[in-house]
Amino acid sequence: MSFFSHCWFLTLRVLRHLMRQPWYIALTLIQPIIWLVLYGQLFKRVVELPGFQTNSYISFLTPGVIIMSALFGAGWSGMGVILDLDRGVMDRFLIAPVSRPAIIIGRLMYLAIVTVVQSLILFTMGFVLGARYPGGPAGLFVLLIAAISLSLPFGALSIAMALMARKQESVIGAVNFILLPLTFMSPVFIASPLMPAWMVAAARFNPLNWAVQAGRLALAGNPDWSRISIHLTALWAFGLFALWLATRAFRAYQRSA
């Protein structure tokens, strides 16, 4: 069997788990929906402050929540790897004639599928709550690309942490330690001109900011495609680096197994 066949079958393996427990997607959407409904109502008047370029806070908030949901979903990817380690599934993979990179790629393909499904649900929820975008279907497509381009690197990093730490508590602590600061040092909830200067400077190196900016720019009227391309290219470069780290972590696990 080819490498791509291995990737596909390993993706189907994880998708079957999801099909047996489809409520998982609903549970992961509870918090983003709360952000959309409650934050969207609580802070809807902040658009009256100078710095916002929209009259609708829900239109501003929805792309940010979609990207943030993709980020946090990716952060927990390592938990599935730890379950495989604890149950001996990973050891069986190592003695089976399966492509080693496909073990990681299969989980990332599954993550991309889940990210698209969750993003479409949240986008629909935002539309129901009043979000409107001149960018139309093309803008939505770019937003989905941005969400996937953010989720895959952090999914790879989460898998790398799981392979190195091999403890759920360690992965949970590391995920919260990394993702929460990234969230609040990005324009998810507030426009960049209203952020402190040091946060704006830090956001330039924040992958979450790159994805949010790419999505919002694409959904706006007359998108600045050059800026969108820069943000997406930065995300893809970060993705290659994260995949390299995950591969190194897997090789380290193989040597210790």
C-alpha beads as a LAMMPS data file, in Angstrom:
LAMMPS data file: protein, C-alpha beads

257 atoms
256 bonds

1 atom types
1 bond types

-500.0 500.0 xlo xhi
-500.0 500.0 ylo yhi
-500.0 500.0 zlo zhi

Masses

1 110.0

Atoms # bond

1 1 1 0.000 0.000 0.000
2 1 1 1.146 3.526 -0.724
3 1 1 1.826 6.293 1.773
4 1 1 -1.410 8.067 0.804
5 1 1 -3.423 4.898 1.353
6 1 1 -1.936 4.554 4.827
7 1 1 -2.832 8.176 5.593
8 1 1 -6.388 7.666 4.407
9 1 1 -7.001 4.466 6.376
10 1 1 -5.512 5.958 9.540
11 1 1 -7.748 8.998 9.069
12 1 1 -10.778 6.725 8.693
13 1 1 -9.774 4.949 11.893
14 1 1 -10.103 8.161 13.912
15 1 1 -13.226 9.242 12.021
16 1 1 -14.912 5.973 12.993
17 1 1 -14.291 6.854 16.630
18 1 1 -15.990 10.194 16.001
19 1 1 -18.949 8.538 14.275
20 1 1 -19.455 6.350 17.333
21 1 1 -19.459 9.442 19.554
22 1 1 -20.755 12.319 17.380
23 1 1 -21.679 14.295 20.491
24 1 1 -17.958 15.153 20.736
25 1 1 -18.368 17.901 18.118
26 1 1 -21.404 19.283 19.951
27 1 1 -19.505 19.401 23.245
28 1 1 -16.522 21.170 21.692
29 1 1 -18.880 23.777 20.215
30 1 1 -20.547 24.700 23.524
31 1 1 -17.870 27.192 24.545
32 1 1 -17.521 28.897 21.121
33 1 1 -21.312 29.249 20.922
34 1 1 -21.307 30.846 24.378
35 1 1 -18.681 33.309 23.133
36 1 1 -20.765 34.148 20.091
37 1 1 -24.061 34.520 21.935
38 1 1 -22.963 36.074 25.242
39 1 1 -19.847 38.007 24.163
40 1 1 -21.625 39.146 21.033
41 1 1 -24.403 40.675 23.139
42 1 1 -22.296 41.849 26.085
43 1 1 -19.746 43.778 24.014
44 1 1 -21.854 44.742 21.006
45 1 1 -21.464 48.478 21.750
46 1 1 -17.659 48.420 21.715
47 1 1 -17.833 48.963 17.929
48 1 1 -18.734 52.566 18.786
49 1 1 -15.137 53.078 19.955
50 1 1 -12.649 54.497 17.420
51 1 1 -10.642 51.687 15.858
52 1 1 -13.434 49.376 14.755
53 1 1 -14.132 49.341 11.033
54 1 1 -17.537 47.671 11.331
55 1 1 -20.880 48.577 12.841
56 1 1 -21.621 44.985 13.900
57 1 1 -19.651 43.349 16.695
58 1 1 -21.020 39.903 15.818
59 1 1 -19.577 40.323 12.314
60 1 1 -16.230 41.213 13.888
61 1 1 -16.382 38.426 16.486
62 1 1 -17.479 35.445 14.374
63 1 1 -14.238 34.953 12.351
64 1 1 -12.191 35.316 15.540
65 1 1 -14.237 32.696 17.385
66 1 1 -14.007 30.318 14.420
67 1 1 -10.220 30.619 14.332
68 1 1 -9.944 30.363 18.121
69 1 1 -12.130 27.240 18.133
70 1 1 -9.813 25.662 15.548
71 1 1 -6.823 26.538 17.728
72 1 1 -8.195 24.977 20.903
73 1 1 -9.476 21.911 19.056
74 1 1 -5.976 21.389 17.681
75 1 1 -4.428 21.838 21.110
76 1 1 -6.149 18.714 22.403
77 1 1 -5.013 16.490 19.522
78 1 1 -2.283 15.021 21.689
79 1 1 -4.831 13.510 24.066
80 1 1 -5.811 10.917 21.466
81 1 1 -2.158 10.013 20.999
82 1 1 -1.759 9.493 24.755
83 1 1 -4.755 7.143 24.724
84 1 1 -3.098 5.165 21.923
85 1 1 0.113 5.047 23.950
86 1 1 -1.648 3.864 27.103
87 1 1 -3.629 1.180 25.260
88 1 1 -0.636 -0.135 23.356
89 1 1 -2.063 0.879 19.973
90 1 1 1.033 2.892 19.091
91 1 1 3.289 -0.096 19.796
92 1 1 1.186 -2.193 17.425
93 1 1 1.628 0.451 14.743
94 1 1 5.395 0.261 15.181
95 1 1 5.485 -3.472 14.452
96 1 1 2.965 -3.221 11.597
97 1 1 3.929 -2.510 7.961
98 1 1 2.510 1.006 8.114
99 1 1 4.190 4.223 7.031
100 1 1 5.501 6.022 10.109
101 1 1 4.726 9.582 8.874
102 1 1 1.185 8.431 8.050
103 1 1 0.557 7.856 11.764
104 1 1 0.899 11.603 12.321
105 1 1 -0.556 12.741 8.991
106 1 1 -3.665 10.613 9.508
107 1 1 -4.490 12.426 12.743
108 1 1 -3.843 15.810 11.124
109 1 1 -6.168 14.968 8.221
110 1 1 -8.855 14.048 10.745
111 1 1 -8.228 17.349 12.521
112 1 1 -8.646 19.265 9.250
113 1 1 -12.018 17.590 8.602
114 1 1 -13.288 18.341 12.103
115 1 1 -12.058 21.939 11.811
116 1 1 -14.052 22.471 8.610
117 1 1 -17.228 20.993 10.123
118 1 1 -16.963 23.057 13.302
119 1 1 -16.110 26.233 11.380
120 1 1 -19.130 25.886 9.095
121 1 1 -21.427 25.338 12.087
122 1 1 -20.059 28.414 13.868
123 1 1 -20.230 30.509 10.698
124 1 1 -23.892 29.539 10.310
125 1 1 -24.523 30.411 13.951
126 1 1 -22.890 33.807 13.429
127 1 1 -25.042 34.393 10.340
128 1 1 -28.186 33.578 12.325
129 1 1 -27.098 36.079 14.988
130 1 1 -26.696 38.808 12.354
131 1 1 -23.141 38.551 10.987
132 1 1 -22.876 39.631 7.337
133 1 1 -19.820 39.649 5.066
134 1 1 -19.260 41.305 1.662
135 1 1 -16.544 38.727 0.901
136 1 1 -19.158 36.047 0.207
137 1 1 -18.232 32.402 -0.527
138 1 1 -14.657 33.294 -1.509
139 1 1 -14.126 34.963 1.848
140 1 1 -15.594 31.958 3.673
141 1 1 -13.277 29.650 1.727
142 1 1 -10.222 31.683 2.768
143 1 1 -11.459 31.696 6.375
144 1 1 -11.643 27.890 6.286
145 1 1 -8.145 27.713 4.800
146 1 1 -6.885 30.005 7.564
147 1 1 -8.558 27.864 10.245
148 1 1 -7.023 24.676 8.844
149 1 1 -3.635 26.346 8.392
150 1 1 -3.671 27.262 12.085
151 1 1 -5.080 24.015 13.453
152 1 1 -2.622 21.695 11.695
153 1 1 0.590 23.233 13.153
154 1 1 -0.810 23.297 16.675
155 1 1 -2.187 19.811 16.223
156 1 1 1.302 18.654 15.230
157 1 1 2.829 20.425 18.243
158 1 1 0.248 18.846 20.544
159 1 1 1.088 15.411 19.136
160 1 1 4.791 16.135 19.663
161 1 1 4.153 17.094 23.294
162 1 1 2.140 13.927 23.825
163 1 1 4.897 11.740 22.394
164 1 1 7.511 13.391 24.593
165 1 1 5.567 13.855 27.852
166 1 1 3.254 10.796 27.599
167 1 1 1.102 12.150 30.426
168 1 1 -2.334 13.743 30.072
169 1 1 -1.662 16.179 32.900
170 1 1 1.482 17.479 31.202
171 1 1 -0.256 18.031 27.875
172 1 1 -3.244 19.757 29.522
173 1 1 -0.954 22.100 31.449
174 1 1 1.171 22.903 28.403
175 1 1 -1.872 23.524 26.190
176 1 1 -3.452 25.971 28.637
177 1 1 -0.113 27.674 29.269
178 1 1 0.425 28.302 25.545
179 1 1 -3.025 28.822 24.049
180 1 1 -4.583 31.228 26.546
181 1 1 -1.845 33.901 26.190
182 1 1 -1.946 33.521 22.407
183 1 1 -5.704 34.120 22.475
184 1 1 -5.594 37.299 24.526
185 1 1 -2.598 38.659 22.612
186 1 1 -4.574 38.613 19.368
187 1 1 -7.466 40.643 17.922
188 1 1 -10.056 37.920 18.508
189 1 1 -12.268 39.985 20.811
190 1 1 -11.003 43.520 20.249
191 1 1 -9.661 45.525 17.310
192 1 1 -5.875 45.879 17.099
193 1 1 -5.867 49.725 17.445
194 1 1 -7.474 49.336 20.894
195 1 1 -4.891 46.859 22.171
196 1 1 -1.860 47.984 24.259
197 1 1 1.176 48.761 22.130
198 1 1 3.205 45.865 23.539
199 1 1 0.389 43.433 22.713
200 1 1 0.219 44.738 19.159
201 1 1 3.972 44.169 18.840
202 1 1 3.670 40.638 20.247
203 1 1 0.708 39.871 17.960
204 1 1 2.931 40.283 14.913
205 1 1 4.576 36.989 15.862
206 1 1 1.359 35.279 16.935
207 1 1 0.063 32.620 14.485
208 1 1 -3.456 33.092 15.841
209 1 1 -3.282 36.751 14.796
210 1 1 -2.142 35.757 11.290
211 1 1 -5.125 33.449 10.853
212 1 1 -7.667 35.915 12.275
213 1 1 -6.379 38.746 10.107
214 1 1 -6.418 36.589 6.967
215 1 1 -9.995 35.490 7.620
216 1 1 -11.316 38.964 8.394
217 1 1 -9.566 40.559 5.436
218 1 1 -10.988 37.921 3.075
219 1 1 -14.535 38.412 4.386
220 1 1 -14.376 42.196 4.008
221 1 1 -15.277 44.108 0.887
222 1 1 -12.345 44.635 -1.513
223 1 1 -9.980 42.188 0.260
224 1 1 -6.289 43.021 0.403
225 1 1 -5.041 39.775 -1.156
226 1 1 -1.384 40.674 -0.733
227 1 1 -1.758 40.895 3.055
228 1 1 -3.865 37.738 3.083
229 1 1 -1.145 35.903 1.135
230 1 1 1.516 37.074 3.587
231 1 1 -0.473 35.824 6.582
232 1 1 -1.241 32.456 4.975
233 1 1 2.362 31.978 3.868
234 1 1 3.548 32.634 7.426
235 1 1 1.070 30.027 8.692
236 1 1 2.258 27.454 6.155
237 1 1 5.895 28.063 7.071
238 1 1 4.995 27.630 10.736
239 1 1 3.147 24.451 9.794
240 1 1 6.222 22.932 8.149
241 1 1 8.269 23.724 11.256
242 1 1 5.651 22.145 13.537
243 1 1 5.470 19.022 11.361
244 1 1 9.254 18.708 11.517
245 1 1 9.110 18.898 15.326
246 1 1 6.362 16.262 15.447
247 1 1 8.431 13.980 13.218
248 1 1 11.466 14.405 15.461
249 1 1 9.343 13.644 18.518
250 1 1 7.996 10.478 16.888
251 1 1 11.493 9.308 16.049
252 1 1 12.534 9.925 19.660
253 1 1 9.567 7.843 20.811
254 1 1 10.543 5.028 18.420
255 1 1 14.058 4.912 19.844
256 1 1 12.734 4.709 23.406
257 1 1 9.981 2.160 22.692

Bonds

1 1 1 2
2 1 2 3
3 1 3 4
4 1 4 5
5 1 5 6
6 1 6 7
7 1 7 8
8 1 8 9
9 1 9 10
10 1 10 11
11 1 11 12
12 1 12 13
13 1 13 14
14 1 14 15
15 1 15 16
16 1 16 17
17 1 17 18
18 1 18 19
19 1 19 20
20 1 20 21
21 1 21 22
22 1 22 23
23 1 23 24
24 1 24 25
25 1 25 26
26 1 26 27
27 1 27 28
28 1 28 29
29 1 29 30
30 1 30 31
31 1 31 32
32 1 32 33
33 1 33 34
34 1 34 35
35 1 35 36
36 1 36 37
37 1 37 38
38 1 38 39
39 1 39 40
40 1 40 41
41 1 41 42
42 1 42 43
43 1 43 44
44 1 44 45
45 1 45 46
46 1 46 47
47 1 47 48
48 1 48 49
49 1 49 50
50 1 50 51
51 1 51 52
52 1 52 53
53 1 53 54
54 1 54 55
55 1 55 56
56 1 56 57
57 1 57 58
58 1 58 59
59 1 59 60
60 1 60 61
61 1 61 62
62 1 62 63
63 1 63 64
64 1 64 65
65 1 65 66
66 1 66 67
67 1 67 68
68 1 68 69
69 1 69 70
70 1 70 71
71 1 71 72
72 1 72 73
73 1 73 74
74 1 74 75
75 1 75 76
76 1 76 77
77 1 77 78
78 1 78 79
79 1 79 80
80 1 80 81
81 1 81 82
82 1 82 83
83 1 83 84
84 1 84 85
85 1 85 86
86 1 86 87
87 1 87 88
88 1 88 89
89 1 89 90
90 1 90 91
91 1 91 92
92 1 92 93
93 1 93 94
94 1 94 95
95 1 95 96
96 1 96 97
97 1 97 98
98 1 98 99
99 1 99 100
100 1 100 101
101 1 101 102
102 1 102 103
103 1 103 104
104 1 104 105
105 1 105 106
106 1 106 107
107 1 107 108
108 1 108 109
109 1 109 110
110 1 110 111
111 1 111 112
112 1 112 113
113 1 113 114
114 1 114 115
115 1 115 116
116 1 116 117
117 1 117 118
118 1 118 119
119 1 119 120
120 1 120 121
121 1 121 122
122 1 122 123
123 1 123 124
124 1 124 125
125 1 125 126
126 1 126 127
127 1 127 128
128 1 128 129
129 1 129 130
130 1 130 131
131 1 131 132
132 1 132 133
133 1 133 134
134 1 134 135
135 1 135 136
136 1 136 137
137 1 137 138
138 1 138 139
139 1 139 140
140 1 140 141
141 1 141 142
142 1 142 143
143 1 143 144
144 1 144 145
145 1 145 146
146 1 146 147
147 1 147 148
148 1 148 149
149 1 149 150
150 1 150 151
151 1 151 152
152 1 152 153
153 1 153 154
154 1 154 155
155 1 155 156
156 1 156 157
157 1 157 158
158 1 158 159
159 1 159 160
160 1 160 161
161 1 161 162
162 1 162 163
163 1 163 164
164 1 164 165
165 1 165 166
166 1 166 167
167 1 167 168
168 1 168 169
169 1 169 170
170 1 170 171
171 1 171 172
172 1 172 173
173 1 173 174
174 1 174 175
175 1 175 176
176 1 176 177
177 1 177 178
178 1 178 179
179 1 179 180
180 1 180 181
181 1 181 182
182 1 182 183
183 1 183 184
184 1 184 185
185 1 185 186
186 1 186 187
187 1 187 188
188 1 188 189
189 1 189 190
190 1 190 191
191 1 191 192
192 1 192 193
193 1 193 194
194 1 194 195
195 1 195 196
196 1 196 197
197 1 197 198
198 1 198 199
199 1 199 200
200 1 200 201
201 1 201 202
202 1 202 203
203 1 203 204
204 1 204 205
205 1 205 206
206 1 206 207
207 1 207 208
208 1 208 209
209 1 209 210
210 1 210 211
211 1 211 212
212 1 212 213
213 1 213 214
214 1 214 215
215 1 215 216
216 1 216 217
217 1 217 218
218 1 218 219
219 1 219 220
220 1 220 221
221 1 221 222
222 1 222 223
223 1 223 224
224 1 224 225
225 1 225 226
226 1 226 227
227 1 227 228
228 1 228 229
229 1 229 230
230 1 230 231
231 1 231 232
232 1 232 233
233 1 233 234
234 1 234 235
235 1 235 236
236 1 236 237
237 1 237 238
238 1 238 239
239 1 239 240
240 1 240 241
241 1 241 242
242 1 242 243
243 1 243 244
244 1 244 245
245 1 245 246
246 1 246 247
247 1 247 248
248 1 248 249
249 1 249 250
250 1 250 251
251 1 251 252
252 1 252 253
253 1 253 254
254 1 254 255
255 1 255 256
256 1 256 257
